[in-house]
Amino acid sequence: MILYIKFFQILLVFPSLLISSTIDGLRIAYQKFKEFPLAYTALSYLFITMSFCHYPIFDHWIAGFIMMSSPIAFVVGLIASGYLLYKKQKVMATIGFIWVLMAFPIMKRFISINNANTAEITSLNTLKVLSFNGECFAENAEGNSKWGALKSDIACFQEYSPNQHLEEQYSNKIEKLTDFGKDRSVGLALFSQYPIVNQYSKIWDKAYGPKINGFICADIAYGNDTVRVVNAHLWSMGVRINQSIDALKNGEFKQFALEIMDTFDKMKQGFEFRNEQLKEVESYVAGSKYPVIICGDFNETPFGYAYGKLSLSFKNAFEEVGKGLGFTLNRQPYCVRIDQQFFSAEWQVQSCHTISDFNISDHFPVMAEYVLKSPNKISNNSNNVFASIF
């Protein structure tokens, strides 16, 4: 009986002890924050960016800017942790270093370091997939002489203009084009050496500028399997960093400020539209009964919302087996990778690389090779039913 009484006494006292300890802890933390405001702010920001990148459930445009600044937050957080350790703030320095270590998987999105040793797969059949924003390319002697280097089983093009020389290399095609100036059409295209059994495509509406963003979803008969390939071109922002740089070089600070404000405005709008577009793309691949490959021009860095959201359900080919930085933009600011290939768990990616010597566009092509882990050995003739929601 006495034990029960003591137990209930502890239960009654525990909440007040917890509140008191919490208040004391916050008071101490506040005192330390006043002593080292910059270091504590840096670690707080690292924690916030790391949380968004690991699990991007908040799709507001603010989240896009926060996630994009992750590399800066990582470096600043590392410096802050070292500084706190130097100042003998061992507890907070240890917490900071733990957060930095937890951020390393996110930093792998920026630079891929792999030994290129992939697991042994019994199947000898590899599926070669190309993704390339051709910047409205058409017939030209330079391009036509190079298409052989981009030979693949499935090719996904963004900003595609009809090119007979290229189309002759493939047995099947899907095109979703819109008018782009006089006597010219531009849009999306998906070419395949294998039969396309079902398809859906859409060009998103745009109040101003060319309507070139959209996606193609195709079910392709691959051996005894059906695989789903999505070619997506998410919202283009039209940001040109070189204009800001030129204004700064020429000492035109007012023009520089205007260019920065315009860039911010376009990026904010881009985050908002891409979030909505990604939801539509996801509706065609979430819970798909077929193996999935999603590729295209995302117009976002690997620290963006679109990349982070897809990473929850799919793996990124370059992140898994690529090497180096893999930048895909062939203009300023150059040092970004905005063209991606994602794949579902049914695939084993064998290789993925940026073809940086193919320079007829303001993007570089991305080529990857995949193998199905467990291919069907019996033909399945029921794979030609295309549901609207998968």
C-alpha positions in Angstrom: 0.0 0.0 0.0 2.8 2.4 0.9 4.5 1.6 -2.5 1.3 2.6 -4.3 1.1 5.9 -2.4 4.7 6.7 -3.2 4.1 5.8 -6.8 1.2 8.2 -7.1 3.2 10.9 -5.3 5.9 10.5 -8.0 3.3 10.7 -10.7 1.9 13.9 -9.3 5.4 15.5 -8.8 6.8 14.3 -12.2 5.0 16.8 -14.5 6.2 19.7 -12.4 9.7 18.4 -12.4 9.6 17.9 -16.1 8.3 21.5 -16.7 10.9 22.9 -14.3 13.7 21.0 -16.0 12.5 22.1 -19.4 12.4 25.7 -18.3 15.9 25.5 -16.8 17.2 23.8 -20.0 15.7 26.6 -22.2 17.1 29.2 -19.9 20.6 27.7 -20.2 20.2 27.3 -23.9 19.2 30.9 -24.2 22.2 32.1 -22.2 24.5 30.0 -24.4 22.7 31.4 -27.5 23.4 34.9 -26.3 27.0 34.0 -25.8 27.4 32.3 -29.3 24.5 33.6 -31.4 26.0 32.9 -34.8 27.2 29.4 -34.0 23.8 28.4 -32.6 21.9 30.0 -35.5 24.1 28.1 -37.9 23.4 24.8 -36.2 19.7 25.5 -36.0 19.6 26.3 -39.7 21.6 23.1 -40.5 19.0 21.1 -38.6 16.1 22.7 -40.4 17.5 22.2 -43.9 18.6 18.6 -43.1 15.0 17.8 -41.9 13.4 19.2 -45.0 15.8 17.3 -47.3 15.4 14.0 -45.5 11.6 14.3 -45.5 10.1 17.1 -47.6 6.5 17.0 -46.4 6.1 20.8 -46.5 5.7 21.9 -50.2 5.6 25.6 -49.8 7.9 27.7 -51.9 9.8 28.7 -48.8 10.8 25.0 -48.4 12.3 25.1 -51.9 14.7 27.9 -50.9 15.6 26.3 -47.6 16.4 22.9 -49.2 18.4 24.6 -52.0 20.7 26.2 -49.4 21.6 22.8 -47.9 25.2 22.8 -49.1 25.8 26.2 -47.5 24.1 25.1 -44.3 26.3 22.0 -44.2 29.6 24.0 -44.5 28.5 26.7 -42.0 27.2 24.0 -39.6 30.6 22.2 -39.7 32.5 25.4 -39.1 30.1 26.3 -36.2 30.6 22.9 -34.6 34.4 23.2 -34.8 34.2 26.7 -33.3 32.0 25.6 -30.4 34.5 22.7 -29.7 37.3 25.2 -29.7 35.4 27.3 -27.2 35.0 24.1 -25.0 31.2 23.9 -25.6 31.5 20.2 -25.9 27.8 19.2 -25.6 26.6 21.5 -28.3 29.7 20.9 -30.5 29.0 17.1 -30.2 25.3 17.7 -31.2 26.5 19.8 -34.1 28.9 17.1 -35.4 26.1 14.5 -35.1 23.9 16.7 -37.3 26.7 17.1 -39.8 27.1 13.3 -40.0 23.4 12.9 -40.5 23.6 15.4 -43.4 26.2 13.3 -45.3 23.6 11.2 -47.1 22.1 14.4 -48.4 25.4 15.7 -49.5 25.8 12.6 -51.6 23.2 14.1 -53.9 25.8 16.8 -54.8 28.8 14.5 -55.5 28.6 10.8 -56.2 31.5 8.6 -55.1 31.0 5.0 -56.2 33.2 2.0 -56.9 31.0 1.0 -59.9 30.7 -2.5 -58.4 27.1 -3.5 -58.9 25.5 -6.7 -57.7 25.6 -9.7 -60.0 22.3 -10.0 -61.9 21.4 -13.3 -63.6 19.8 -11.5 -66.6 22.1 -10.4 -69.5 19.5 -7.9 -70.9 20.2 -4.3 -70.0 17.8 -1.4 -70.8 19.7 1.7 -72.0 17.8 4.9 -71.2 18.7 8.4 -72.5 17.3 11.7 -71.2 18.2 14.9 -73.0 16.9 18.5 -73.2 17.8 19.3 -76.8 17.0 23.1 -76.5 14.6 23.0 -79.4 17.2 21.3 -81.7 16.2 20.6 -85.3 18.0 19.2 -88.3 21.6 20.2 -88.3 24.8 18.7 -89.6 26.6 18.8 -86.2 23.8 17.1 -84.4 23.1 14.5 -87.0 26.8 13.4 -87.0 26.6 12.8 -83.3 23.3 10.9 -82.7 25.0 7.6 -82.9 26.8 8.3 -79.6 23.4 8.6 -78.0 22.0 5.3 -79.3 19.7 3.8 -76.6 16.7 1.5 -76.1 14.5 4.3 -74.8 15.2 8.0 -75.4 13.3 10.8 -73.6 13.7 14.3 -75.1 12.6 17.6 -73.7 12.3 20.8 -75.8 12.2 18.5 -78.8 11.7 19.6 -82.4 11.0 16.9 -85.0 14.3 15.5 -86.3 13.9 12.8 -89.0 17.5 11.6 -88.8 17.0 10.9 -85.1 13.6 9.3 -85.4 14.8 6.8 -88.0 16.8 5.1 -85.3 13.8 4.0 -83.3 10.8 1.7 -84.0 8.2 3.5 -81.9 7.6 7.1 -80.8 5.3 9.4 -78.8 5.4 13.1 -79.4 3.6 15.9 -77.6 4.3 19.1 -79.3 3.0 22.7 -79.3 3.5 25.6 -81.7 6.7 27.5 -81.1 7.0 30.4 -83.5 6.4 30.3 -87.2 6.4 26.8 -88.8 8.0 25.2 -85.7 6.8 22.8 -83.1 8.5 22.1 -79.8 7.7 19.8 -76.8 8.3 16.3 -75.5 9.2 13.1 -77.3 9.7 9.5 -76.2 11.3 7.0 -78.6 11.6 3.2 -78.0 13.0 0.2 -79.6 10.3 -1.8 -77.9 6.5 -1.7 -78.5 4.6 1.0 -76.7 1.4 -0.6 -75.5 -0.2 2.4 -73.7 0.5 6.1 -73.2 -0.7 9.3 -71.7 0.8 12.8 -72.3 0.1 16.4 -71.3 1.5 19.8 -71.8 0.9 22.1 -68.9 -0.7 25.5 -69.5 1.4 28.6 -69.1 0.0 32.1 -68.9 3.1 33.6 -70.7 6.0 32.2 -72.6 6.1 29.0 -74.6 4.0 26.0 -73.4 6.8 23.4 -73.5 6.6 21.8 -70.0 4.7 18.6 -69.5 5.1 14.9 -69.3 4.7 11.6 -71.2 3.8 8.4 -69.4 4.3 5.2 -71.5 3.8 1.5 -70.8 6.4 -0.4 -72.9 6.5 -4.1 -73.6 10.0 -5.1 -72.6 10.6 -8.8 -73.1 7.9 -10.6 -71.1 7.5 -7.6 -68.9 5.8 -4.2 -69.1 7.7 -1.3 -67.8 6.5 2.3 -67.2 8.7 5.2 -68.3 7.9 8.8 -67.6 9.5 11.7 -69.5 9.0 14.9 -67.5 9.9 18.5 -68.1 9.0 20.5 -65.1 8.4 24.2 -65.0 11.1 26.3 -66.7 12.0 29.5 -64.9 13.9 31.3 -67.6 16.6 32.4 -65.1 19.7 33.7 -66.7 22.5 34.2 -64.1 24.8 35.7 -66.7 22.7 38.9 -66.8 23.2 39.5 -63.1 26.9 38.8 -63.4 27.3 41.2 -66.4 25.5 44.0 -64.5 27.8 43.5 -61.5 30.9 43.4 -63.7 29.8 46.7 -65.3 29.2 48.4 -62.0 25.5 48.7 -62.7 24.4 48.0 -59.1 20.8 49.1 -59.6 20.4 46.7 -62.6 22.1 44.0 -60.6 19.6 44.4 -57.8 16.7 44.3 -60.3 18.1 41.1 -61.9 18.5 39.5 -58.4 14.9 40.4 -57.5 13.7 39.1 -60.9 15.6 35.8 -60.3 14.1 35.4 -56.8 10.6 36.0 -58.3 11.1 33.4 -61.0 12.5 30.9 -58.6 9.6 31.4 -56.2 7.1 30.9 -59.0 9.1 27.8 -60.2 8.9 26.1 -56.8 5.2 26.7 -56.6 4.4 25.3 -60.1 6.8 22.4 -60.0 5.3 21.2 -56.7 1.9 21.0 -58.3 3.3 19.4 -61.5 5.2 16.8 -59.5 1.9 15.7 -57.7 0.4 15.0 -61.1 3.4 13.0 -62.3 3.4 11.0 -59.0 -0.2 10.0 -59.5 0.9 8.0 -62.6 3.7 6.2 -60.8 2.7 5.9 -57.1 1.8 2.2 -56.5 2.4 1.3 -60.1 2.3 -2.5 -60.8 5.0 -2.1 -63.4 8.7 -1.3 -62.8 9.1 2.5 -63.2 11.8 4.8 -64.6 11.3 8.6 -64.3 13.6 10.9 -66.2 13.8 14.4 -67.6 14.6 18.0 -66.9 13.5 18.8 -63.4 14.7 22.4 -63.5 15.8 22.0 -59.8 19.0 21.0 -58.1 19.3 17.7 -56.2 18.4 19.8 -53.1 15.1 20.8 -54.5 11.6 19.7 -53.4 10.9 17.6 -56.5 14.2 15.6 -56.1 13.6 15.1 -52.3 9.9 14.0 -52.8 10.8 11.4 -55.4 13.7 10.2 -53.3 11.2 9.0 -50.7 9.9 6.3 -53.2 12.5 6.0 -55.9 16.3 5.9 -56.2 18.3 8.3 -58.3 20.5 6.6 -60.9 23.4 9.0 -60.7 23.4 9.1 -56.9 23.6 5.2 -56.9 26.3 4.5 -59.5 27.5 7.8 -61.0 30.9 9.4 -60.4 31.8 12.9 -59.6 29.6 15.9 -59.9 27.7 15.0 -63.1 26.7 18.6 -63.9 24.1 18.7 -66.7 23.8 22.4 -67.5 25.9 23.7 -70.4 25.6 27.4 -69.6 25.9 29.7 -66.5 25.9 28.8 -63.7 27.1 25.5 -65.1 27.7 23.8 -61.7 24.3 22.3 -61.3 22.7 18.9 -62.1 19.0 19.5 -63.0 18.5 16.5 -65.4 17.7 13.3 -63.5 16.8 9.6 -63.8 14.9 7.9 -61.0 14.0 4.2 -60.8 11.8 1.9 -58.7 13.0 -1.0 -56.6 12.4 -3.6 -59.3 15.5 -2.3 -61.2 19.2 -2.6 -60.7 21.0 0.4 -62.2 24.3 -0.6 -63.8 25.7 2.7 -64.9 24.7 6.4 -65.2 26.8 9.3 -66.5 26.5 12.7 -68.0 27.8 12.9 -71.6 29.6 16.2 -71.2 31.2 16.2 -74.7 27.9 16.4 -76.5 27.4 20.1 -76.6 24.8 21.0 -79.2 22.4 22.2 -76.4 22.4 24.2 -73.2 22.0 20.8 -71.4 24.1 17.6 -71.5 22.5 14.2 -72.1 22.2 11.7 -69.2 22.6 8.0 -70.1 21.8 5.1 -67.7 21.6 1.3 -68.0 19.2 -0.8 -66.0 18.5 -4.5 -65.4 15.3 -6.0 -64.1 16.1 -7.9 -60.9 13.4 -10.5 -61.5 12.3 -10.5 -65.1 9.2 -12.5 -66.1 10.0 -15.8 -67.8 6.4 -16.2 -69.1 4.8 -13.8 -71.4 2.0 -11.8 -69.8 -0.6 -10.7 -72.3 -2.7 -8.9 -69.8 -0.3 -6.0 -69.5 -2.1 -3.8 -71.9 -4.7 -2.3 -69.6 -3.8 1.3 -68.8 -5.6 2.6 -65.7 -5.9 6.3 -65.1 -4.7 6.0 -61.5 -2.1 3.3 -60.7 
